[in-house]
Amino acid sequence: MSKELFISLLNNITLLLALGFLYSLCAARWGDWRTQRGRVVAGVLFGAVAMAGMIFPL
C-alpha cells in the first residue's frame, strides 16, 4: 500500500470518528434532535465533515 493511500485512509477514518464523537456529544447536550435547532446543528455538522472528506479524496 502506498504512503499517500495510507495517509488518505487515515485522514478519512479520523474525520468519521470525529463526526461520530461530535454527533454523540451534541446529542447528549441537547438530548432531543427532533427540534428545529437540533436538525440544523446535525445538518451543518454532517455537511462540514462531508465537505472536509471531499477535500481529501481517497
N, CA, C and O atoms as a CHARMM CRD file, in Angstrom:
* protein
*
  232
    1    1 MET  N      0.85600  -1.16900   0.00000 PROA 1      0.00000
    2    1 MET  CA     0.00000   0.00000   0.00000 PROA 1      0.00000
    3    1 MET  C      0.90700   1.23800   0.00000 PROA 1      0.00000
    4    1 MET  O      1.88000   1.31600   0.75000 PROA 1      0.00000
    5    2 SER  N      0.56600   2.17900  -0.84300 PROA 2      0.00000
    6    2 SER  CA     1.40500   3.37200  -0.93100 PROA 2      0.00000
    7    2 SER  C      1.17800   4.30100   0.26300 PROA 2      0.00000
    8    2 SER  O      0.15200   4.24200   0.94000 PROA 2      0.00000
    9    3 LYS  N      2.14000   5.13100   0.48700 PROA 3      0.00000
   10    3 LYS  CA     2.09400   6.04300   1.63000 PROA 3      0.00000
   11    3 LYS  C      0.94300   7.04400   1.50600 PROA 3      0.00000
   12    3 LYS  O      0.29400   7.36100   2.50300 PROA 3      0.00000
   13    4 GLU  N      0.68500   7.54300   0.30100 PROA 4      0.00000
   14    4 GLU  CA    -0.38600   8.51900   0.09400 PROA 4      0.00000
   15    4 GLU  C     -1.76100   7.90300   0.35700 PROA 4      0.00000
   16    4 GLU  O     -2.64300   8.54400   0.92900 PROA 4      0.00000
   17    5 LEU  N     -1.92700   6.64600  -0.07100 PROA 5      0.00000
   18    5 LEU  CA    -3.19500   5.95100   0.16000 PROA 5      0.00000
   19    5 LEU  C     -3.42000   5.73300   1.64900 PROA 5      0.00000
   20    5 LEU  O     -4.52900   5.92800   2.14600 PROA 5      0.00000
   21    6 PHE  N     -2.38600   5.33500   2.35300 PROA 6      0.00000
   22    6 PHE  CA    -2.49200   5.12700   3.79000 PROA 6      0.00000
   23    6 PHE  C     -2.84500   6.42100   4.51800 PROA 6      0.00000
   24    6 PHE  O     -3.69600   6.41200   5.40800 PROA 6      0.00000
   25    7 ILE  N     -2.22200   7.50800   4.16400 PROA 7      0.00000
   26    7 ILE  CA    -2.49300   8.80200   4.79900 PROA 7      0.00000
   27    7 ILE  C     -3.92100   9.24900   4.49200 PROA 7      0.00000
   28    7 ILE  O     -4.60700   9.79400   5.35600 PROA 7      0.00000
   29    8 SER  N     -4.35700   9.01800   3.27300 PROA 8      0.00000
   30    8 SER  CA    -5.71600   9.37500   2.88100 PROA 8      0.00000
   31    8 SER  C     -6.74300   8.56100   3.66700 PROA 8      0.00000
   32    8 SER  O     -7.73500   9.10400   4.15400 PROA 8      0.00000
   33    9 LEU  N     -6.50200   7.27000   3.78400 PROA 9      0.00000
   34    9 LEU  CA    -7.39500   6.41900   4.56700 PROA 9      0.00000
   35    9 LEU  C     -7.43400   6.84200   6.03100 PROA 9      0.00000
   36    9 LEU  O     -8.50100   6.91000   6.64000 PROA 9      0.00000
   37   10 LEU  N     -6.28100   7.11900   6.57600 PROA 10     0.00000
   38   10 LEU  CA    -6.19500   7.54600   7.97000 PROA 10     0.00000
   39   10 LEU  C     -6.93000   8.86800   8.19500 PROA 10     0.00000
   40   10 LEU  O     -7.59400   9.05400   9.21500 PROA 10     0.00000
   41   11 ASN  N     -6.80600   9.77200   7.24200 PROA 11     0.00000
   42   11 ASN  CA    -7.48500  11.05800   7.34200 PROA 11     0.00000
   43   11 ASN  C     -9.01000  10.87500   7.30500 PROA 11     0.00000
   44   11 ASN  O     -9.72700  11.48600   8.09800 PROA 11     0.00000
   45   12 ASN  N     -9.49700  10.04600   6.39700 PROA 12     0.00000
   46   12 ASN  CA   -10.93700   9.82000   6.30400 PROA 12     0.00000
   47   12 ASN  C    -11.47900   9.08900   7.53200 PROA 12     0.00000
   48   12 ASN  O    -12.58100   9.39000   7.98900 PROA 12     0.00000
   49   13 ILE  N    -10.73300   8.15300   8.06000 PROA 13     0.00000
   50   13 ILE  CA   -11.14900   7.46000   9.28000 PROA 13     0.00000
   51   13 ILE  C    -11.23000   8.43700  10.44200 PROA 13     0.00000
   52   13 ILE  O    -12.16300   8.38400  11.24300 PROA 13     0.00000
   53   14 THR  N    -10.25600   9.32500  10.53300 PROA 14     0.00000
   54   14 THR  CA   -10.26000  10.33700  11.59000 PROA 14     0.00000
   55   14 THR  C    -11.46700  11.26200  11.47200 PROA 14     0.00000
   56   14 THR  O    -12.08300  11.60700  12.48100 PROA 14     0.00000
   57   15 LEU  N    -11.80900  11.66200  10.25900 PROA 15     0.00000
   58   15 LEU  CA   -12.98400  12.51100  10.05700 PROA 15     0.00000
   59   15 LEU  C    -14.26300  11.79700  10.48800 PROA 15     0.00000
   60   15 LEU  O    -15.12500  12.40400  11.12300 PROA 15     0.00000
   61   16 LEU  N    -14.39300  10.52500  10.15100 PROA 16     0.00000
   62   16 LEU  CA   -15.59000   9.77500  10.54100 PROA 16     0.00000
   63   16 LEU  C    -15.67500   9.59200  12.05600 PROA 16     0.00000
   64   16 LEU  O    -16.75700   9.69700  12.63400 PROA 16     0.00000
   65   17 LEU  N    -14.55100   9.32200  12.69400 PROA 17     0.00000
   66   17 LEU  CA   -14.55700   9.20000  14.15200 PROA 17     0.00000
   67   17 LEU  C    -14.90400  10.52800  14.81700 PROA 17     0.00000
   68   17 LEU  O    -15.63400  10.55600  15.80800 PROA 17     0.00000
   69   18 ALA  N    -14.38400  11.62100  14.27800 PROA 18     0.00000
   70   18 ALA  CA   -14.70200  12.93700  14.82300 PROA 18     0.00000
   71   18 ALA  C    -16.18200  13.25100  14.65500 PROA 18     0.00000
   72   18 ALA  O    -16.80200  13.82100  15.55300 PROA 18     0.00000
   73   19 LEU  N    -16.74900  12.88500  13.51800 PROA 19     0.00000
   74   19 LEU  CA   -18.17200  13.10700  13.28700 PROA 19     0.00000
   75   19 LEU  C    -19.00700  12.32600  14.29400 PROA 19     0.00000
   76   19 LEU  O    -19.95600  12.86600  14.86400 PROA 19     0.00000
   77   20 GLY  N    -18.67000  11.08100  14.51400 PROA 20     0.00000
   78   20 GLY  CA   -19.40000  10.27200  15.49600 PROA 20     0.00000
   79   20 GLY  C    -19.28700  10.83300  16.90000 PROA 20     0.00000
   80   20 GLY  O    -20.27100  10.87100  17.63900 PROA 20     0.00000
   81   21 PHE  N    -18.09600  11.26600  17.27100 PROA 21     0.00000
   82   21 PHE  CA   -17.89200  11.83400  18.59800 PROA 21     0.00000
   83   21 PHE  C    -18.68100  13.13400  18.77700 PROA 21     0.00000
   84   21 PHE  O    -19.36100  13.31600  19.78700 PROA 21     0.00000
   85   22 LEU  N    -18.58800  14.03200  17.80000 PROA 22     0.00000
   86   22 LEU  CA   -19.29500  15.31200  17.90900 PROA 22     0.00000
   87   22 LEU  C    -20.80200  15.12200  17.88500 PROA 22     0.00000
   88   22 LEU  O    -21.52700  15.81700  18.59600 PROA 22     0.00000
   89   23 TYR  N    -21.28100  14.18400  17.07100 PROA 23     0.00000
   90   23 TYR  CA   -22.71300  13.92100  16.99900 PROA 23     0.00000
   91   23 TYR  C    -23.23300  13.40100  18.33700 PROA 23     0.00000
   92   23 TYR  O    -24.28400  13.83500  18.80800 PROA 23     0.00000
   93   24 SER  N    -22.49600  12.46800  18.95300 PROA 24     0.00000
   94   24 SER  CA   -22.93100  11.94200  20.24700 PROA 24     0.00000
   95   24 SER  C    -22.81400  12.99500  21.35000 PROA 24     0.00000
   96   24 SER  O    -23.63000  13.02900  22.27100 PROA 24     0.00000
   97   25 LEU  N    -21.80200  13.84700  21.25300 PROA 25     0.00000
   98   25 LEU  CA   -21.64100  14.91900  22.22900 PROA 25     0.00000
   99   25 LEU  C    -22.80800  15.91100  22.14200 PROA 25     0.00000
  100   25 LEU  O    -23.35500  16.32900  23.16300 PROA 25     0.00000
  101   26 CYS  N    -23.17600  16.27700  20.92500 PROA 26     0.00000
  102   26 CYS  CA   -24.29900  17.19500  20.74400 PROA 26     0.00000
  103   26 CYS  C    -25.61900  16.54800  21.15000 PROA 26     0.00000
  104   26 CYS  O    -26.49500  17.21600  21.69900 PROA 26     0.00000
  105   27 ALA  N    -25.76400  15.25300  20.88300 PROA 27     0.00000
  106   27 ALA  CA   -26.98400  14.55000  21.27300 PROA 27     0.00000
  107   27 ALA  C    -27.12400  14.51300  22.78900 PROA 27     0.00000
  108   27 ALA  O    -28.22800  14.64600  23.31700 PROA 27     0.00000
  109   28 ALA  N    -26.01400  14.33500  23.48700 PROA 28     0.00000
  110   28 ALA  CA   -26.04900  14.34000  24.94900 PROA 28     0.00000
  111   28 ALA  C    -26.32100  15.74400  25.47500 PROA 28     0.00000
  112   28 ALA  O    -26.97000  15.90400  26.50900 PROA 28     0.00000
  113   29 ARG  N    -25.83400  16.75500  24.77600 PROA 29     0.00000
  114   29 ARG  CA   -26.00900  18.14300  25.21700 PROA 29     0.00000
  115   29 ARG  C    -27.44500  18.60900  25.05900 PROA 29     0.00000
  116   29 ARG  O    -28.03100  19.17100  25.98500 PROA 29     0.00000
  117   30 TRP  N    -28.02300  18.36700  23.85300 PROA 30     0.00000
  118   30 TRP  CA   -29.37400  18.85400  23.59200 PROA 30     0.00000
  119   30 TRP  C    -30.43600  17.79800  23.85200 PROA 30     0.00000
  120   30 TRP  O    -31.60300  18.13400  24.05100 PROA 30     0.00000
  121   31 GLY  N    -30.05700  16.54300  23.85300 PROA 31     0.00000
  122   31 GLY  CA   -30.99600  15.48500  24.16700 PROA 31     0.00000
  123   31 GLY  C    -31.92300  15.10600  23.02500 PROA 31     0.00000
  124   31 GLY  O    -31.93800  13.94700  22.61000 PROA 31     0.00000
  125   32 ASP  N    -32.68000  16.03200  22.51600 PROA 32     0.00000
  126   32 ASP  CA   -33.68300  15.72000  21.50200 PROA 32     0.00000
  127   32 ASP  C    -33.28900  16.35700  20.17400 PROA 32     0.00000
  128   32 ASP  O    -33.23900  17.58100  20.05300 PROA 32     0.00000
  129   33 TRP  N    -33.01000  15.51600  19.17800 PROA 33     0.00000
  130   33 TRP  CA   -32.61000  16.00200  17.85500 PROA 33     0.00000
  131   33 TRP  C    -33.81000  16.29000  16.97200 PROA 33     0.00000
  132   33 TRP  O    -33.64800  16.67600  15.81400 PROA 33     0.00000
  133   34 ARG  N    -35.00800  16.10900  17.50000 PROA 34     0.00000
  134   34 ARG  CA   -36.19500  16.34300  16.66900 PROA 34     0.00000
  135   34 ARG  C    -36.59800  17.81000  16.62100 PROA 34     0.00000
  136   34 ARG  O    -37.51500  18.17500  15.88500 PROA 34     0.00000
  137   35 THR  N    -35.93100  18.64500  17.38700 PROA 35     0.00000
  138   35 THR  CA   -36.24000  20.06700  17.34500 PROA 35     0.00000
  139   35 THR  C    -35.60100  20.69600  16.10800 PROA 35     0.00000
  140   35 THR  O    -34.69900  20.11900  15.50100 PROA 35     0.00000
  141   36 GLN  N    -36.06800  21.85700  15.75400 PROA 36     0.00000
  142   36 GLN  CA   -35.53300  22.54800  14.57900 PROA 36     0.00000
  143   36 GLN  C    -34.05000  22.87300  14.76300 PROA 36     0.00000
  144   36 GLN  O    -33.25800  22.70700  13.83500 PROA 36     0.00000
  145   37 ARG  N    -33.68500  23.32500  15.93100 PROA 37     0.00000
  146   37 ARG  CA   -32.28800  23.66800  16.20800 PROA 37     0.00000
  147   37 ARG  C    -31.39700  22.42800  16.11100 PROA 37     0.00000
  148   37 ARG  O    -30.30100  22.49300  15.55500 PROA 37     0.00000
  149   38 GLY  N    -31.85700  21.31500  16.64400 PROA 38     0.00000
  150   38 GLY  CA   -31.08800  20.07800  16.58600 PROA 38     0.00000
  151   38 GLY  C    -30.87900  19.59700  15.16600 PROA 38     0.00000
  152   38 GLY  O    -29.80000  19.11600  14.82000 PROA 38     0.00000
  153   39 ARG  N    -31.90200  19.72400  14.34400 PROA 39     0.00000
  154   39 ARG  CA   -31.78500  19.31700  12.94100 PROA 39     0.00000
  155   39 ARG  C    -30.78500  20.19000  12.19400 PROA 39     0.00000
  156   39 ARG  O    -29.99600  19.69800  11.38800 PROA 39     0.00000
  157   40 VAL  N    -30.82600  21.48600  12.47100 PROA 40     0.00000
  158   40 VAL  CA   -29.90000  22.40700  11.80300 PROA 40     0.00000
  159   40 VAL  C    -28.46500  22.11000  12.23200 PROA 40     0.00000
  160   40 VAL  O    -27.56900  22.06300  11.38900 PROA 40     0.00000
  161   41 VAL  N    -28.24000  21.91200  13.51500 PROA 41     0.00000
  162   41 VAL  CA   -26.89200  21.61900  14.01000 PROA 41     0.00000
  163   41 VAL  C    -26.38500  20.30500  13.42300 PROA 41     0.00000
  164   41 VAL  O    -25.23600  20.22600  12.98700 PROA 41     0.00000
  165   42 ALA  N    -27.22800  19.27600  13.40700 PROA 42     0.00000
  166   42 ALA  CA   -26.81800  17.98500  12.84500 PROA 42     0.00000
  167   42 ALA  C    -26.51400  18.11100  11.35700 PROA 42     0.00000
  168   42 ALA  O    -25.55200  17.51200  10.87600 PROA 42     0.00000
  169   43 GLY  N    -27.31100  18.87400  10.62400 PROA 43     0.00000
  170   43 GLY  CA   -27.08000  19.05700   9.19600 PROA 43     0.00000
  171   43 GLY  C    -25.80800  19.81500   8.89700 PROA 43     0.00000
  172   43 GLY  O    -25.05900  19.44700   7.99300 PROA 43     0.00000
  173   44 VAL  N    -25.55700  20.86800   9.64800 PROA 44     0.00000
  174   44 VAL  CA   -24.33000  21.65300   9.45500 PROA 44     0.00000
  175   44 VAL  C    -23.10300  20.81300   9.82000 PROA 44     0.00000
  176   44 VAL  O    -22.08800  20.85200   9.12600 PROA 44     0.00000
  177   45 LEU  N    -23.20500  20.06200  10.90300 PROA 45     0.00000
  178   45 LEU  CA   -22.10100  19.21500  11.33100 PROA 45     0.00000
  179   45 LEU  C    -21.79400  18.15100  10.28000 PROA 45     0.00000
  180   45 LEU  O    -20.63800  17.95700   9.90400 PROA 45     0.00000
  181   46 PHE  N    -22.82500  17.46800   9.81300 PROA 46     0.00000
  182   46 PHE  CA   -22.62300  16.43600   8.80000 PROA 46     0.00000
  183   46 PHE  C    -22.10900  17.04700   7.49800 PROA 46     0.00000
  184   46 PHE  O    -21.22700  16.47800   6.85400 PROA 46     0.00000
  185   47 GLY  N    -22.64500  18.18400   7.11100 PROA 47     0.00000
  186   47 GLY  CA   -22.20500  18.83700   5.88100 PROA 47     0.00000
  187   47 GLY  C    -20.75600  19.27300   5.94200 PROA 47     0.00000
  188   47 GLY  O    -20.02300  19.13800   4.96200 PROA 47     0.00000
  189   48 ALA  N    -20.33600  19.79500   7.08700 PROA 48     0.00000
  190   48 ALA  CA   -18.94100  20.23500   7.23000 PROA 48     0.00000
  191   48 ALA  C    -17.98000  19.05600   7.14200 PROA 48     0.00000
  192   48 ALA  O    -16.93400  19.15400   6.49900 PROA 48     0.00000
  193   49 VAL  N    -18.32500  17.94800   7.77900 PROA 49     0.00000
  194   49 VAL  CA   -17.45200  16.77700   7.72000 PROA 49     0.00000
  195   49 VAL  C    -17.46000  16.17700   6.31600 PROA 49     0.00000
  196   49 VAL  O    -16.42600  15.71100   5.83800 PROA 49     0.00000
  197   50 ALA  N    -18.60700  16.18500   5.65500 PROA 50     0.00000
  198   50 ALA  CA   -18.68000  15.66500   4.28400 PROA 50     0.00000
  199   50 ALA  C    -17.83200  16.52100   3.34200 PROA 50     0.00000
  200   50 ALA  O    -17.14600  15.98600   2.47100 PROA 50     0.00000
  201   51 MET  N    -17.87300  17.83300   3.50600 PROA 51     0.00000
  202   51 MET  CA   -17.05600  18.70800   2.66800 PROA 51     0.00000
  203   51 MET  C    -15.56900  18.48900   2.95100 PROA 51     0.00000
  204   51 MET  O    -14.75900  18.48200   2.02400 PROA 51     0.00000
  205   52 ALA  N    -15.20900  18.31100   4.20700 PROA 52     0.00000
  206   52 ALA  CA   -13.80300  18.03500   4.54500 PROA 52     0.00000
  207   52 ALA  C    -13.37300  16.70800   3.94600 PROA 52     0.00000
  208   52 ALA  O    -12.22900  16.57300   3.51000 PROA 52     0.00000
  209   53 GLY  N    -14.25900  15.73000   3.91500 PROA 53     0.00000
  210   53 GLY  CA   -13.93700  14.44900   3.29700 PROA 53     0.00000
  211   53 GLY  C    -13.75100  14.57300   1.79300 PROA 53     0.00000
  212   53 GLY  O    -12.94600  13.85000   1.20600 PROA 53     0.00000
  213   54 MET  N    -14.48400  15.47400   1.16800 PROA 54     0.00000
  214   54 MET  CA   -14.33400  15.66800  -0.27200 PROA 54     0.00000
  215   54 MET  C    -13.05300  16.43000  -0.61500 PROA 54     0.00000
  216   54 MET  O    -12.52900  16.30300  -1.72200 PROA 54     0.00000
  217   55 ILE  N    -12.56000  17.20800   0.31900 PROA 55     0.00000
  218   55 ILE  CA   -11.30700  17.92400   0.09500 PROA 55     0.00000
  219   55 ILE  C    -10.13800  16.93800   0.04000 PROA 55     0.00000
  220   55 ILE  O     -9.17900  17.12800  -0.70700 PROA 55     0.00000
  221   56 PHE  N    -10.24200  15.87800   0.85100 PROA 56     0.00000
  222   56 PHE  CA    -9.18700  14.85400   0.91300 PROA 56     0.00000
  223   56 PHE  C     -9.73200  13.55400   0.33300 PROA 56     0.00000
  224   56 PHE  O    -10.05800  12.64300   1.09300 PROA 56     0.00000
  225   57 PRO  N     -9.83900  13.44000  -0.97800 PROA 57     0.00000
  226   57 PRO  CA   -10.40500  12.21900  -1.56100 PROA 57     0.00000
  227   57 PRO  C     -9.44700  11.03500  -1.43100 PROA 57     0.00000
  228   57 PRO  O     -8.23900  11.19700  -1.25800 PROA 57     0.00000
  229   58 LEU  N    -10.02200   9.86100  -1.52000 PROA 58     0.00000
  230   58 LEU  CA    -9.21500   8.64800  -1.42100 PROA 58     0.00000
  231   58 LEU  C     -8.57000   8.38800  -2.69800 PROA 58     0.00000
  232   58 LEU  O     -7.83900   7.40700  -2.83200 PROA 58     0.00000
